[in-house]
Amino acid sequence: VIESTETSQEEEVIEVEDVDVDEMEEDVDVPFAVIEDVPIFPGCEGASDKRACFNEMMQKHIRKNFRYPEIAQEMGVQGRVNVMFTIQKDGSIGNIRYRGPDKNLEAEALRIIEKLPKMTPGKQRGRAVRVPFSIPITFKLQ
């Protein structure tokens, strides 16, 4: 059955402004690169460039907490573990995913990311949103 989508003469046409559109509180992920107000890493509150400060503090955190897994050292395993996580609407870290050349390196990368402090959440149009973030952690034997 094919029904016509044309309106008949009897149908009432309403003006567009009569239609109410509800603002929906939807959970959106806004990438770090394009978010209006980036998540604020503790200590970056007064920084003029919060994005640069975030990246810098992230690197500092990784360096400070970095421990090369002994078993990986002994086996001569090195490489890069790509870590992806989400800074949640409450500033906590969640949804941690990682991929690397070795499970020991992956476990160490996970441990480092789990130690991240609670942050001030990122905001888009004044509303707290989830912000996915990814960072490579490179394990290199000296």
N, CA, C and O atoms as a GROMACS GRO file, in nm:
protein
  568
    1VAL      N    1   0.085  -0.118   0.000
    1VAL     CA    2   0.000   0.000   0.000
    1VAL      C    3   0.089   0.124   0.000
    1VAL      O    4   0.176   0.139   0.086
    2ILE      N    5   0.066   0.210  -0.096
    2ILE     CA    6   0.142   0.333  -0.102
    2ILE      C    7   0.048   0.446  -0.067
    2ILE      O    8  -0.051   0.470  -0.135
    3GLU      N    9   0.082   0.516   0.042
    3GLU     CA   10  -0.004   0.626   0.084
    3GLU      C   11   0.057   0.757   0.038
    3GLU      O   12   0.179   0.772   0.033
    4SER      N   13  -0.026   0.850   0.005
    4SER     CA   14   0.020   0.981  -0.038
    4SER      C   15   0.067   1.061   0.083
    4SER      O   16   0.007   1.054   0.191
    5THR      N   17   0.174   1.136   0.064
    5THR     CA   18   0.223   1.220   0.173
    5THR      C   19   0.175   1.364   0.157
    5THR      O   20   0.208   1.451   0.237
    6GLU      N   21   0.098   1.387   0.054
    6GLU     CA   22   0.045   1.521   0.030
    6GLU      C   23  -0.062   1.554   0.133
    6GLU      O   24  -0.133   1.464   0.180
    7THR      N   25  -0.076   1.680   0.168
    7THR     CA   26  -0.180   1.719   0.263
    7THR      C   27  -0.309   1.749   0.187
    7THR      O   28  -0.307   1.793   0.072
    8SER      N   29  -0.420   1.723   0.254
    8SER     CA   30  -0.549   1.754   0.191
    8SER      C   31  -0.591   1.894   0.236
    8SER      O   32  -0.524   1.955   0.320
    9GLN      N   33  -0.700   1.944   0.182
    9GLN     CA   34  -0.747   2.079   0.216
    9GLN      C   35  -0.794   2.090   0.360
    9GLN      O   36  -0.783   2.196   0.421
   10GLU      N   37  -0.845   1.979   0.417
   10GLU     CA   38  -0.901   1.983   0.552
   10GLU      C   39  -0.793   1.991   0.661
   10GLU      O   40  -0.820   2.041   0.770
   11GLU      N   41  -0.673   1.943   0.631
   11GLU     CA   42  -0.568   1.938   0.735
   11GLU      C   43  -0.525   2.077   0.776
   11GLU      O   44  -0.511   2.168   0.693
   12GLU      N   45  -0.504   2.091   0.906
   12GLU     CA   46  -0.465   2.220   0.960
   12GLU      C   47  -0.313   2.230   0.960
   12GLU      O   48  -0.243   2.139   1.004
   13VAL      N   49  -0.263   2.342   0.910
   13VAL     CA   50  -0.118   2.362   0.906
   13VAL      C   51  -0.082   2.451   1.025
   13VAL      O   52  -0.136   2.560   1.041
   14ILE      N   53   0.011   2.401   1.110
   14ILE     CA   54   0.048   2.485   1.224
   14ILE      C   55   0.178   2.558   1.192
   14ILE      O   56   0.261   2.510   1.114
   15GLU      N   57   0.192   2.673   1.252
   15GLU     CA   58   0.314   2.750   1.233
   15GLU      C   59   0.428   2.680   1.308
   15GLU      O   60   0.405   2.616   1.410
   16VAL      N   61   0.547   2.694   1.257
   16VAL     CA   62   0.662   2.626   1.316
   16VAL      C   63   0.690   2.672   1.459
   16VAL      O   64   0.731   2.592   1.542
   17GLU      N   65   0.666   2.800   1.488
   17GLU     CA   66   0.697   2.847   1.624
   17GLU      C   67   0.605   2.788   1.730
   17GLU      O   68   0.631   2.802   1.850
   18ASP      N   69   0.497   2.723   1.688
   18ASP     CA   70   0.406   2.659   1.784
   18ASP      C   71   0.461   2.528   1.837
   18ASP      O   72   0.411   2.475   1.936
   19VAL      N   73   0.564   2.475   1.773
   19VAL     CA   74   0.618   2.346   1.813
   19VAL      C   75   0.720   2.365   1.924
   19VAL      O   76   0.815   2.442   1.909
   20ASP      N   77   0.700   2.295   2.035
   20ASP     CA   78   0.795   2.303   2.146
   20ASP      C   79   0.905   2.200   2.126
   20ASP      O   80   0.879   2.082   2.101
   21VAL      N   81   1.026   2.245   2.137
   21VAL     CA   82   1.139   2.152   2.129
   21VAL      C   83   1.203   2.148   2.267
   21VAL      O   84   1.251   2.250   2.316
   22ASP      N   85   1.203   2.031   2.328
   22ASP     CA   86   1.262   2.019   2.460
   22ASP      C   87   1.413   2.006   2.448
   22ASP      O   88   1.464   1.929   2.366
   23GLU      N   89   1.484   2.083   2.530
   23GLU     CA   90   1.630   2.068   2.537
   23GLU      C   91   1.655   1.935   2.604
   23GLU      O   92   1.613   1.911   2.717
   24MET      N   93   1.723   1.848   2.534
   24MET     CA   94   1.746   1.717   2.592
   24MET      C   95   1.882   1.713   2.661
   24MET      O   96   1.982   1.760   2.607
   25GLU      N   97   1.884   1.658   2.781
   25GLU     CA   98   2.009   1.639   2.853
   25GLU      C   99   2.070   1.511   2.798
   25GLU      O  100   2.046   1.402   2.850
   26GLU      N  101   2.148   1.526   2.694
   26GLU     CA  102   2.205   1.404   2.637
   26GLU      C  103   2.351   1.393   2.677
   26GLU      O  104   2.420   1.492   2.700
   27ASP      N  105   2.397   1.269   2.685
   27ASP     CA  106   2.537   1.246   2.717
   27ASP      C  107   2.616   1.253   2.588
   27ASP      O  108   2.601   1.167   2.501
   28VAL      N  109   2.698   1.354   2.577
   28VAL     CA  110   2.779   1.365   2.457
   28VAL      C  111   2.926   1.359   2.495
   28VAL      O  112   2.966   1.404   2.602
   29ASP      N  113   3.003   1.302   2.405
   29ASP     CA  114   3.147   1.300   2.422
   29ASP      C  115   3.202   1.410   2.333
   29ASP      O  116   3.179   1.410   2.212
   30VAL      N  117   3.275   1.504   2.391
   30VAL     CA  118   3.334   1.610   2.312
   30VAL      C  119   3.485   1.592   2.313
   30VAL      O  120   3.548   1.600   2.418
   31PRO      N  121   3.544   1.568   2.195
   31PRO     CA  122   3.689   1.545   2.190
   31PRO      C  123   3.769   1.660   2.250
   31PRO      O  124   3.731   1.776   2.240
   32PHE      N  125   3.880   1.625   2.312
   32PHE     CA  126   3.967   1.721   2.379
   32PHE      C  127   4.009   1.834   2.284
   32PHE      O  128   4.020   1.950   2.324
   33ALA      N  129   4.033   1.798   2.158
   33ALA     CA  130   4.084   1.895   2.061
   33ALA      C  131   3.985   2.007   2.030
   33ALA      O  132   4.026   2.116   1.993
   34VAL      N  133   3.855   1.981   2.044
   34VAL     CA  134   3.757   2.081   2.003
   34VAL      C  135   3.670   2.135   2.116
   34VAL      O  136   3.586   2.223   2.093
   35ILE      N  137   3.687   2.083   2.238
   35ILE     CA  138   3.600   2.125   2.348
   35ILE      C  139   3.624   2.272   2.382
   35ILE      O  140   3.737   2.321   2.375
   36GLU      N  141   3.517   2.341   2.421
   36GLU     CA  142   3.528   2.484   2.455
   36GLU      C  143   3.612   2.504   2.581
   36GLU      O  144   3.711   2.577   2.580
   37ASP      N  145   3.571   2.437   2.692
   37ASP     CA  146   3.647   2.448   2.817
   37ASP      C  147   3.708   2.312   2.848
   37ASP      O  148   3.637   2.219   2.886
   38VAL      N  149   3.838   2.301   2.830
   38VAL     CA  150   3.904   2.173   2.851
   38VAL      C  151   3.897   2.131   2.997
   38VAL      O  152   3.884   2.216   3.086
   39PRO      N  153   3.905   1.999   3.022
   39PRO     CA  154   3.911   1.956   3.161
   39PRO      C  155   4.034   2.019   3.226
   39PRO      O  156   4.138   2.035   3.161
   40ILE      N  157   4.023   2.054   3.354
   40ILE     CA  158   4.136   2.120   3.420
   40ILE      C  159   4.207   2.023   3.513
   40ILE      O  160   4.148   1.971   3.608
   41PHE      N  161   4.334   2.000   3.484
   41PHE     CA  162   4.417   1.913   3.564
   41PHE      C  163   4.448   1.989   3.693
   41PHE      O  164   4.476   2.108   3.688
   42PRO      N  165   4.442   1.922   3.809
   42PRO     CA  166   4.472   1.993   3.934
   42PRO      C  167   4.606   2.066   3.925
   42PRO      O  168   4.708   2.005   3.891
   43GLY      N  169   4.606   2.194   3.956
   43GLY     CA  170   4.728   2.273   3.946
   43GLY      C  171   4.728   2.365   3.824
   43GLY      O  172   4.811   2.455   3.813
   44CYS      N  173   4.633   2.341   3.733
   44CYS     CA  174   4.626   2.423   3.611
   44CYS      C  175   4.518   2.531   3.619
   44CYS      O  176   4.494   2.602   3.522
   45GLU      N  177   4.453   2.542   3.735
   45GLU     CA  178   4.339   2.635   3.745
   45GLU      C  179   4.374   2.777   3.702
   45GLU      O  180   4.293   2.844   3.638
   46GLY      N  181   4.494   2.824   3.737
   46GLY     CA  182   4.530   2.961   3.705
   46GLY      C  183   4.605   2.978   3.574
   46GLY      O  184   4.643   3.089   3.538
   47ALA      N  185   4.628   2.868   3.503
   47ALA     CA  186   4.707   2.875   3.379
   47ALA      C  187   4.632   2.950   3.270
   47ALA      O  188   4.510   2.938   3.257
   48SER      N  189   4.707   3.027   3.191
   48SER     CA  190   4.642   3.101   3.083
   48SER      C  191   4.606   3.005   2.970
   48SER      O  192   4.500   3.018   2.908
   49ASP      N  193   4.693   2.907   2.942
   49ASP     CA  194   4.663   2.808   2.839
   49ASP      C  195   4.638   2.674   2.908
   49ASP      O  196   4.729   2.596   2.932
   50LYS      N  197   4.511   2.651   2.941
   50LYS     CA  198   4.475   2.531   3.017
   50LYS      C  199   4.501   2.402   2.939
   50LYS      O  200   4.531   2.298   2.997
   51ARG      N  201   4.487   2.410   2.805
   51ARG     CA  202   4.510   2.292   2.722
   51ARG      C  203   4.657   2.250   2.728
   51ARG      O  204   4.688   2.132   2.744
   52ALA      N  205   4.746   2.348   2.716
   52ALA     CA  206   4.890   2.320   2.721
   52ALA      C  207   4.929   2.271   2.860
   52ALA      O  208   5.009   2.179   2.875
   53CYS      N  209   4.871   2.334   2.962
   53CYS     CA  210   4.898   2.296   3.101
   53CYS      C  211   4.852   2.152   3.125
   53CYS      O  212   4.920   2.074   3.191
   54PHE      N  213   4.734   2.118   3.071
   54PHE     CA  214   4.681   1.982   3.086
   54PHE      C  215   4.780   1.881   3.028
   54PHE      O  216   4.815   1.782   3.093
   55ASN      N  217   4.825   1.908   2.905
   55ASN     CA  218   4.918   1.816   2.839
   55ASN      C  219   5.049   1.805   2.917
   55ASN      O  220   5.105   1.696   2.931
   56GLU      N  221   5.097   1.918   2.966
   56GLU     CA  222   5.222   1.921   3.041
   56GLU      C  223   5.210   1.841   3.171
   56GLU      O  224   5.297   1.761   3.204
   57MET      N  225   5.100   1.864   3.244
   57MET     CA  226   5.078   1.793   3.371
   57MET      C  227   5.058   1.643   3.347
   57MET      O  228   5.097   1.560   3.430
   58MET      N  229   4.999   1.611   3.234
   58MET     CA  230   4.978   1.470   3.197
   58MET      C  231   5.113   1.402   3.181
   58MET      O  232   5.136   1.294   3.234
   59GLN      N  233   5.203   1.468   3.106
   59GLN     CA  234   5.338   1.414   3.084
   59GLN      C  235   5.412   1.401   3.217
   59GLN      O  236   5.480   1.301   3.242
   60LYS      N  237   5.398   1.504   3.301
   60LYS     CA  238   5.464   1.504   3.431
   60LYS      C  239   5.415   1.387   3.516
   60LYS      O  240   5.494   1.318   3.581
   61HIS      N  241   5.285   1.366   3.514
   61HIS     CA  242   5.223   1.256   3.591
   61HIS      C  243   5.279   1.121   3.543
   61HIS      O  244   5.313   1.035   3.624
   62ILE      N  245   5.287   1.106   3.412
   62ILE     CA  246   5.337   0.980   3.356
   62ILE      C  247   5.483   0.958   3.397
   62ILE      O  248   5.520   0.849   3.440
   63ARG      N  249   5.564   1.063   3.384
   63ARG     CA  250   5.706   1.051   3.421
   63ARG      C  251   5.722   1.019   3.570
   63ARG      O  252   5.805   0.936   3.607
   64LYS      N  253   5.642   1.086   3.654
   64LYS     CA  254   5.654   1.068   3.798
   64LYS      C  255   5.615   0.926   3.842
   64LYS      O  256   5.678   0.869   3.931
   65ASN      N  257   5.513   0.870   3.779
   65ASN     CA  258   5.462   0.739   3.822
   65ASN      C  259   5.515   0.622   3.740
   65ASN      O  260   5.481   0.507   3.767
   66PHE      N  261   5.598   0.652   3.642
   66PHE     CA  262   5.645   0.551   3.548
   66PHE      C  263   5.743   0.454   3.614
   66PHE      O  264   5.845   0.495   3.671
   67ARG      N  265   5.711   0.326   3.606
   67ARG     CA  266   5.805   0.223   3.649
   67ARG      C  267   5.810   0.117   3.539
   67ARG      O  268   5.708   0.057   3.506
   68TYR      N  269   5.928   0.095   3.484
   68TYR     CA  270   5.939  -0.005   3.378
   68TYR      C  271   5.920  -0.142   3.441
   68TYR      O  272   5.992  -0.177   3.534
   69PRO      N  273   5.824  -0.220   3.393
   69PRO     CA  274   5.803  -0.352   3.452
   69PRO      C  275   5.930  -0.438   3.440
   69PRO      O  276   5.986  -0.452   3.332
   70GLU      N  277   5.973  -0.494   3.554
   70GLU     CA  278   6.098  -0.571   3.555
   70GLU      C  279   6.098  -0.686   3.456
   70GLU      O  280   6.195  -0.708   3.385
   71ILE      N  281   5.986  -0.758   3.452
   71ILE     CA  282   5.978  -0.874   3.362
   71ILE      C  283   5.995  -0.831   3.217
   71ILE      O  284   6.057  -0.901   3.137
   72ALA      N  285   5.939  -0.715   3.184
   72ALA     CA  286   5.950  -0.663   3.048
   72ALA      C  287   6.095  -0.623   3.019
   72ALA      O  288   6.146  -0.642   2.908
   73GLN      N  289   6.161  -0.565   3.121
   73GLN     CA  290   6.303  -0.528   3.106
   73GLN      C  291   6.386  -0.652   3.079
   73GLN      O  292   6.468  -0.654   2.987
   74GLU      N  293   6.364  -0.755   3.160
   74GLU     CA  294   6.441  -0.878   3.145
   74GLU      C  295   6.421  -0.941   3.009
   74GLU      O  296   6.513  -0.997   2.950
   75MET      N  297   6.297  -0.932   2.959
   75MET     CA  298   6.268  -0.991   2.828
   75MET      C  299   6.303  -0.896   2.714
   75MET      O  300   6.290  -0.932   2.597
   76GLY      N  301   6.347  -0.775   2.750
   76GLY     CA  302   6.384  -0.677   2.646
   76GLY      C  303   6.266  -0.626   2.568
   76GLY      O  304   6.279  -0.587   2.452
   77VAL      N  305   6.150  -0.626   2.632
   77VAL     CA  306   6.028  -0.580   2.563
   77VAL      C  307   6.020  -0.428   2.571
   77VAL      O  308   6.033  -0.369   2.679
   78GLN      N  309   5.999  -0.365   2.456
   78GLN     CA  310   5.975  -0.222   2.456
   78GLN      C  311   5.872  -0.190   2.350
   78GLN      O  312   5.837  -0.274   2.268
   79GLY      N  313   5.823  -0.068   2.353
   79GLY     CA  314   5.722  -0.029   2.255
   79GLY      C  315   5.628   0.075   2.312
   79GLY      O  316   5.649   0.128   2.421
   80ARG      N  317   5.525   0.102   2.235
   80ARG     CA  318   5.433   0.208   2.272
   80ARG      C  319   5.297   0.150   2.307
   80ARG      O  320   5.241   0.069   2.233
   81VAL      N  321   5.245   0.194   2.420
   81VAL     CA  322   5.110   0.153   2.459
   81VAL      C  323   5.019   0.274   2.436
   81VAL      O  324   5.039   0.379   2.496
   82ASN      N  325   4.921   0.258   2.350
   82ASN     CA  326   4.825   0.365   2.328
   82ASN      C  327   4.714   0.351   2.430
   82ASN      O  328   4.649   0.247   2.438
   83VAL      N  329   4.693   0.457   2.508
   83VAL     CA  330   4.592   0.454   2.613
   83VAL      C  331   4.483   0.554   2.578
   83VAL      O  332   4.510   0.668   2.543
   84MET      N  333   4.358   0.508   2.587
   84MET     CA  334   4.244   0.597   2.568
   84MET      C  335   4.161   0.592   2.693
   84MET      O  336   4.138   0.484   2.748
   85PHE      N  337   4.115   0.706   2.739
   85PHE     CA  338   4.027   0.708   2.856
   85PHE      C  339   3.932   0.826   2.842
   85PHE      O  340   3.948   0.911   2.754
   86THR      N  341   3.834   0.828   2.930
   86THR     CA  342   3.735   0.936   2.928
   86THR      C  343   3.737   1.009   3.060
   86THR      O  344   3.733   0.948   3.167
   87ILE      N  345   3.743   1.142   3.052
   87ILE     CA  346   3.731   1.223   3.173
   87ILE      C  347   3.580   1.243   3.187
   87ILE      O  348   3.517   1.311   3.106
   88GLN      N  349   3.524   1.182   3.292
   88GLN     CA  350   3.379   1.181   3.308
   88GLN      C  351   3.325   1.318   3.348
   88GLN      O  352   3.400   1.412   3.374
   89LYS      N  353   3.191   1.327   3.353
   89LYS     CA  354   3.126   1.454   3.386
   89LYS      C  355   3.155   1.500   3.529
   89LYS      O  356   3.137   1.617   3.562
   90ASP      N  357   3.199   1.405   3.614
   90ASP     CA  358   3.231   1.444   3.752
   90ASP      C  359   3.382   1.464   3.770
   90ASP      O  360   3.429   1.487   3.882
   91GLY      N  361   3.457   1.454   3.660
   91GLY     CA  362   3.601   1.476   3.667
   91GLY      C  363   3.682   1.351   3.693
   91GLY      O  364   3.805   1.355   3.695
   92SER      N  365   3.613   1.238   3.714
   92SER     CA  366   3.687   1.114   3.737
   92SER      C  367   3.729   1.054   3.603
   92SER      O  368   3.682   1.095   3.497
   93ILE      N  369   3.819   0.956   3.611
   93ILE     CA  370   3.869   0.890   3.490
   93ILE      C  371   3.795   0.758   3.474
   93ILE      O  372   3.784   0.680   3.568
   94GLY      N  373   3.746   0.734   3.355
   94GLY     CA  374   3.674   0.608   3.331
   94GLY      C  375   3.698   0.557   3.192
   94GLY      O  376   3.767   0.620   3.112
   95ASN      N  377   3.639   0.442   3.163
   95ASN     CA  378   3.643   0.382   3.029
   95ASN      C  379   3.786   0.375   2.976
   95ASN      O  380   3.812   0.418   2.864
   96ILE      N  381   3.878   0.321   3.056
   96ILE     CA  382   4.018   0.314   3.014
   96ILE      C  383   4.038   0.196   2.920
   96ILE      O  384   4.004   0.082   2.952
   97ARG      N  385   4.092   0.226   2.802
   97ARG     CA  386   4.122   0.121   2.705
   97ARG      C  387   4.267   0.139   2.663
   97ARG      O  388   4.318   0.251   2.659
   98TYR      N  389   4.333   0.030   2.632
   98TYR     CA  390   4.474   0.040   2.595
   98TYR      C  391   4.511  -0.072   2.501
   98TYR      O  392   4.449  -0.178   2.499
   99ARG      N  393   4.615  -0.046   2.422
   99ARG     CA  394   4.666  -0.148   2.332
   99ARG      C  395   4.816  -0.128   2.321
   99ARG      O  396   4.864  -0.018   2.292
  100GLY      N  397   4.889  -0.235   2.344
  100GLY     CA  398   5.034  -0.227   2.336
  100GLY      C  399   5.095  -0.359   2.294
  100GLY      O  400   5.024  -0.456   2.270
  101PRO      N  401   5.228  -0.361   2.284
  101PRO     CA  402   5.296  -0.480   2.235
  101PRO      C  403   5.306  -0.593   2.338
  101PRO      O  404   5.338  -0.707   2.302
  102ASP      N  405   5.279  -0.563   2.465
  102ASP     CA  406   5.301  -0.662   2.569
  102ASP      C  407   5.208  -0.636   2.686
  102ASP      O  408   5.183  -0.521   2.723
  103LYS      N  409   5.155  -0.745   2.746
  103LYS     CA  410   5.058  -0.726   2.855
  103LYS      C  411   5.118  -0.662   2.978
  103LYS      O  412   5.047  -0.594   3.053
  104ASN      N  413   5.249  -0.680   3.002
  104ASN     CA  414   5.313  -0.617   3.117
  104ASN      C  415   5.321  -0.466   3.098
  104ASN      O  416   5.300  -0.389   3.192
  105LEU      N  417   5.352  -0.424   2.975
  105LEU     CA  418   5.356  -0.280   2.946
  105LEU      C  419   5.216  -0.221   2.955
  105LEU      O  420   5.196  -0.111   3.006
  106GLU      N  421   5.118  -0.297   2.905
  106GLU     CA  422   4.979  -0.250   2.912
  106GLU      C  423   4.935  -0.233   3.057
  106GLU      O  424   4.868  -0.136   3.091
  107ALA      N  425   4.973  -0.329   3.142
  107ALA     CA  426   4.934  -0.322   3.283
  107ALA      C  427   4.995  -0.200   3.351
  107ALA      O  428   4.930  -0.136   3.433
  108GLU      N  429   5.119  -0.168   3.317
  108GLU     CA  430   5.187  -0.052   3.374
  108GLU      C  431   5.119   0.077   3.327
  108GLU      O  432   5.098   0.169   3.405
  109ALA      N  433   5.085   0.083   3.198
  109ALA     CA  434   5.017   0.201   3.143
  109ALA      C  435   4.883   0.220   3.215
  109ALA      O  436   4.846   0.333   3.249
  110LEU      N  437   4.811   0.112   3.236
  110LEU     CA  438   4.682   0.117   3.306
  110LEU      C  439   4.702   0.169   3.448
  110LEU      O  440   4.626   0.253   3.495
  111ARG      N  441   4.805   0.119   3.517
  111ARG     CA  442   4.832   0.160   3.655
  111ARG      C  443   4.858   0.311   3.661
  111ARG      O  444   4.808   0.380   3.751
  112ILE      N  445   4.936   0.362   3.566
  112ILE     CA  446   4.968   0.506   3.562
  112ILE      C  447   4.839   0.588   3.544
  112ILE      O  448   4.817   0.686   3.615
  113ILE      N  449   4.757   0.548   3.448
  113ILE     CA  450   4.635   0.623   3.419
  113ILE      C  451   4.537   0.616   3.536
  113ILE      O  452   4.468   0.714   3.565
  114GLU      N  453   4.530   0.500   3.602
  114GLU     CA  454   4.439   0.487   3.716
  114GLU      C  455   4.479   0.578   3.831
  114GLU      O  456   4.396   0.611   3.916
  115LYS      N  457   4.605   0.620   3.835
  115LYS     CA  458   4.652   0.707   3.942
  115LYS      C  459   4.626   0.855   3.913
  115LYS      O  460   4.658   0.941   3.995
  116LEU      N  461   4.569   0.885   3.797
  116LEU     CA  462   4.540   1.025   3.764
  116LEU      C  463   4.448   1.086   3.869
  116LEU      O  464   4.357   1.020   3.918
  117PRO      N  465   4.473   1.212   3.904
  117PRO     CA  466   4.386   1.277   4.004
  117PRO      C  467   4.250   1.312   3.944
  117PRO      O  468   4.233   1.313   3.822
  118LYS      N  469   4.154   1.341   4.031
  118LYS     CA  470   4.023   1.387   3.986
  118LYS      C  471   4.041   1.526   3.926
  118LYS      O  472   4.113   1.609   3.980
  119MET      N  473   3.975   1.550   3.815
  119MET     CA  474   3.992   1.678   3.746
  119MET      C  475   3.863   1.759   3.750
  119MET      O  476   3.757   1.709   3.788
  120THR      N  477   3.875   1.884   3.708
  120THR     CA  478   3.756   1.966   3.687
  120THR      C  479   3.707   1.924   3.549
  120THR      O  480   3.782   1.933   3.452
  121PRO      N  481   3.582   1.877   3.536
  121PRO     CA  482   3.537   1.825   3.407
  121PRO      C  483   3.538   1.930   3.295
  121PRO      O  484   3.530   2.050   3.321
  122GLY      N  485   3.548   1.882   3.173
  122GLY     CA  486   3.542   1.970   3.057
  122GLY      C  487   3.400   2.017   3.037
  122GLY      O  488   3.304   1.949   3.073
  123LYS      N  489   3.386   2.136   2.978
  123LYS     CA  490   3.252   2.190   2.957
  123LYS      C  491   3.232   2.231   2.812
  123LYS      O  492   3.323   2.283   2.747
  124GLN      N  493   3.113   2.205   2.764
  124GLN     CA  494   3.072   2.249   2.632
  124GLN      C  495   2.943   2.327   2.653
  124GLN      O  496   2.847   2.275   2.709
  125ARG      N  497   2.940   2.451   2.609
  125ARG     CA  498   2.826   2.541   2.628
  125ARG      C  499   2.785   2.545   2.776
  125ARG      O  500   2.667   2.545   2.810
  126GLY      N  501   2.886   2.550   2.864
  126GLY     CA  502   2.859   2.563   3.006
  126GLY      C  503   2.814   2.437   3.077
  126GLY      O  504   2.794   2.438   3.199
  127ARG      N  505   2.799   2.327   3.003
  127ARG     CA  506   2.757   2.201   3.064
  127ARG      C  507   2.873   2.103   3.071
  127ARG      O  508   2.951   2.092   2.976
  128ALA      N  509   2.884   2.032   3.183
  128ALA     CA  510   2.989   1.932   3.195
  128ALA      C  511   2.962   1.818   3.096
  128ALA      O  512   2.850   1.769   3.087
  129VAL      N  513   3.064   1.778   3.024
  129VAL     CA  514   3.051   1.670   2.927
  129VAL      C  515   3.166   1.572   2.946
  129VAL      O  516   3.267   1.602   3.010
  130ARG      N  517   3.148   1.452   2.889
  130ARG     CA  518   3.256   1.354   2.893
  130ARG      C  519   3.358   1.391   2.786
  130ARG      O  520   3.322   1.430   2.674
  131VAL      N  521   3.486   1.378   2.820
  131VAL     CA  522   3.590   1.412   2.725
  131VAL      C  523   3.684   1.293   2.704
  131VAL      O  524   3.761   1.258   2.794
  132PRO      N  525   3.677   1.233   2.586
  132PRO     CA  526   3.770   1.123   2.559
  132PRO      C  527   3.909   1.181   2.536
  132PRO      O  528   3.923   1.288   2.477
  133PHE      N  529   4.010   1.110   2.581
  133PHE     CA  530   4.147   1.158   2.566
  133PHE      C  531   4.235   1.038   2.537
  133PHE      O  532   4.216   0.932   2.596
  134SER      N  533   4.329   1.052   2.448
  134SER     CA  534   4.420   0.940   2.424
  134SER      C  535   4.563   0.991   2.429
  134SER      O  536   4.593   1.104   2.391
  135ILE      N  537   4.649   0.903   2.478
  135ILE     CA  538   4.789   0.941   2.494
  135ILE      C  539   4.874   0.815   2.477
  135ILE      O  540   4.841   0.710   2.531
  136PRO      N  541   4.983   0.827   2.402
  136PRO     CA  542   5.072   0.711   2.391
  136PRO      C  543   5.174   0.713   2.505
  136PRO      O  544   5.226   0.819   2.539
  137ILE      N  545   5.202   0.599   2.563
  137ILE     CA  546   5.306   0.588   2.663
  137ILE      C  547   5.415   0.498   2.604
  137ILE      O  548   5.392   0.380   2.577
  138THR      N  549   5.532   0.555   2.585
  138THR     CA  550   5.640   0.481   2.520
  138THR      C  551   5.734   0.419   2.623
  138THR      O  552   5.784   0.486   2.712
  139PHE      N  553   5.756   0.290   2.607
  139PHE     CA  554   5.849   0.216   2.693
  139PHE      C  555   5.974   0.190   2.610
  139PHE      O  556   5.969   0.118   2.511
  140LYS      N  557   6.084   0.250   2.653
  140LYS     CA  558   6.209   0.233   2.577
  140LYS      C  559   6.320   0.194   2.673
  140LYS      O  560   6.343   0.261   2.774
  141LEU      N  561   6.388   0.086   2.641
  141LEU     CA  562   6.499   0.042   2.724
  141LEU      C  563   6.621   0.127   2.695
  141LEU      O  564   6.655   0.152   2.580
  142GLN      N  565   6.688   0.171   2.802
  142GLN     CA  566   6.807   0.256   2.784
  142GLN      C  567   6.929   0.168   2.756
  142GLN      O  568   7.039   0.219   2.737
   0.00000   0.00000   0.00000
